[in-house]
Amino acid sequence: MPDIHPPIEPFRIKAVEPIRRPARPERQRALKAAGFNVFGIPAEKIFIDLLTDSGTSAMSDAQWAGIMRGDESYAGARSFFRFEQAVRDQFGFAHVIPAHQGRAAERILFEGLVKKGDFVPSNIHFDTTRANVEVRGAKAVDLVIDEAYNPDSDHPFKGNMDIAKLKGFIARRGRAHIPLVMLTITNNSGGGQPVSMENIRQVSAVCRKARIPFFFDACRFAENAFFIRQREKGYGKKSVALIAREMFSHAEGATMSAKKDALVNIGGFITLNDAELAKKLKNILIIGEGFPTYGGLAGRDLEAIAQGLSEVVDEEYLAYRTGQAAYLGALLDRVGVPYFKPVGGHAVYLLADRMLPAIPREHFPAWALTVALYREAGVRSVEIGGVMFGSKDPRTGKPIFPQLEMVRLAIPRRVYTVSHLGYVADALGSIAAKKTKVRGLRIIDEPRFLRHFTARFEEI
Ligand SMILES: *Cc1c(COP(=O)(O)O)cnc(C)c1O
């Protein structure tokens, strides 16, 4: 078997946060008490937490220094102007509007643009953009290329928009009912897969021709730019910061969750060129989030975001960051655990139905794998399958399952080392070796909406 080169952490550790691995009987009790739902397990009882990469990044010494420097003036704080400049430097748009996190930025943008009966196309909407479009009585439409749903295709840009579908959709619905087109970079709900510069250019051209504004959901813009550098012809020698600027030059604006590629624990923003729209959005901001120079954040948060945005485009950092996900994938190949290929930027997605073929879809193989992984090793992951996205046929009552039955191992930024990843891969290898022992589950209690957060289960 060839050697797998682990990515080297381009930092040394200055502060540590102890973690504890509960013994197996304690893990067993925690699972029972939580109704076999890892969302219900207190974080203290988790050894390695791969639930999400959102808001879980480790900040740098320079970011912590920024926290101390934060200017908490209500209006016109120094920290705001630093933040505004940092966003302008990376994104290149004229106006910058802070918000407390990504979904607040989305809510404000859509309140300014979207009305009842509209359609908002994207490659794949993230849950919060979909919810914020649909709460306005509009429809969120996914127009990603077909390869996005094929876990075995090695297409380098599975996040791409299907240009023919986009053109067809605009022709069918008419531009009057399409207030904006979005592109999620990287495509989180499609496995953290990147969008190519060529595709961005094409989406931009289609939108310009139809006179429809084009916005990015830019949460992982640096990871996307790094994949372009690695995979797209002509970009191998360009800096990630320049590639990002080129990406953004094709759009009117972007929404951003700073909890992702701004390397902080809370925050978000909207940035755009249209002065009239910016004015309108700032008025909406004041009602729900706060004055336009803080938008629901403390001055110290704005400092940390400004610093994070300059650190996230560092190529050494991004090589390590995307290298961690690739490395975990390579370790899983060794122990025969199947996953969605190619590995995305922020996570590895396990193909649970292939790994546990004896468990029928009705008994939720991906959910069973999250339970098995906690029981085996104290590792928390998240199901993206029949529990999260399943539904019932309203007429027959028969269950409808999503195409893919996956478990996501999301990797927090700068938090875990290569040996932590090795531990996770070993645990999955052990589960694969005794997979007939993994039990399916049935739901014994579920809420009406977003059931994966609070549903309770029993093992079969
Ligand atoms: C996290 C995320 C959001 C929402 O951001 P929050 O800060 O969690 O509100 C929107 N889009 C994408 C692609 C995300 O990953």
PDBQT file of the ligand as one rigid body, heavy atoms in Angstrom, charges set to zero:
ROOT
HETATM    1  C1  LIG A 501     -23.374  27.861   7.162  1.00  0.00    +0.000 C 
HETATM    2  C2  LIG A 501     -23.890  28.232   5.870  1.00  0.00    +0.000 A 
HETATM    3  C3  LIG A 501     -24.877  29.216   5.731  1.00  0.00    +0.000 A 
HETATM    4  C4  LIG A 501     -25.552  29.877   6.910  1.00  0.00    +0.000 C 
HETATM    5  O1  LIG A 501     -24.676  30.510   7.779  1.00  0.00    +0.000 OA
HETATM    6  P1  LIG A 501     -24.949  30.606   9.346  1.00  0.00    +0.000 P 
HETATM    7  O2  LIG A 501     -23.823  31.445   9.834  1.00  0.00    +0.000 OA
HETATM    8  O3  LIG A 501     -24.939  29.214   9.893  1.00  0.00    +0.000 OA
HETATM    9  O4  LIG A 501     -26.269  31.261   9.550  1.00  0.00    +0.000 OA
HETATM   10  C5  LIG A 501     -25.279  29.550   4.446  1.00  0.00    +0.000 A 
HETATM   11  N1  LIG A 501     -24.770  28.940   3.380  1.00  0.00    +0.000 NA
HETATM   12  C6  LIG A 501     -23.824  28.001   3.461  1.00  0.00    +0.000 A 
HETATM   13  C7  LIG A 501     -23.263  27.385   2.222  1.00  0.00    +0.000 C 
HETATM   14  C8  LIG A 501     -23.344  27.602   4.713  1.00  0.00    +0.000 A 
HETATM   15  O5  LIG A 501     -22.414  26.647   4.785  1.00  0.00    +0.000 OA
ENDROOT
TORSDOF 0
